[in-house]
Amino acid sequence: MNEKLKLALEELHDELKRIGPDNPKLQMLQEKTARAIEAGEHLPLVDDLKEASEEFEVRHPQLTALINNVMNSLSALGI
């Protein structure tokens, strides 16, 4: 896994832990990012990230920015 992508996933994971303990969708995304970091692979996160970005854009702008950062890193890798 590219170092930039790993750092972006770690930042996203930390933000999800901070804001998402009571939201099942954010918990699911947090678990998937944790698995991706652990496995050193991006896993199929793209669809989940897009959905979360659209859903939480207004209420959690920092989360949306971090999701976009991960998406840009994935895009740079051709994913």
N, C-alpha and C positions, 0 to 999 in steps of 0.2 A: 504494500500500500504506500502510495506517495505520502511524504511527510506533511505536506500542506493539507491534504485530505484528512489525514489522521488528526492533525491539530484542529481542523474545522469540525470534525465529528466529536472530538473531545469537548470543545466549547459548546456545541449543540447539546451534547449529553448533559453537561453541567447545568445548562439553562433549563433543560427539560426536568431535571431533578428538582431544581429550585421552584419552578412554577407549576409542575404537573402532578403532584401526588394525589390530587382528588379528581383528576380527569383521566378516564380510562384510555382515551385516544392518545393523550400525551404519555401516559405510562407505557403503552404499547410501543410508541416511537422511541422512548427512552430505552426500553429493553432491546429493540432492534439496533439502535446505535451502539449500545454496550456490546452486543454480539459482533457487530461489524468491527469495532475497535479491537476486541479480543481476537477475532479470527484474522485480522489484518486484511479483510476484504470488504468491499462496499456492500455486498449482499444486495438484494433487490429493494433498495430504499427509495428509488426515484419516485415511484407513484405515491408512496406514503408521504414523502417530503412535499410533493406538490399539493396533495390534499391538505396537509397540515398548514402549509403556507397560506393557502386560500382561506381556510377556516379561521385561523388565528391572526390574520394580518392586522386587523383593527385593534383587538384586545391585547395582543402581545407583539408589538413592533420589533422588539429585540430578538424574539424567537424567529420572526420572519426574516430578519437580517441574517441570523446565523444559518437558517435553512438555505437561504439564497447563497451564502458563502459555500456551503457543502455542495449545492447544486452546481455552482460555478466550478468547483474543484473536480467534480465528476465529469462535467462537460469538457474540461481541459484534458481529461484522460480519455475522452472519446466515448464516454458512457452516457 
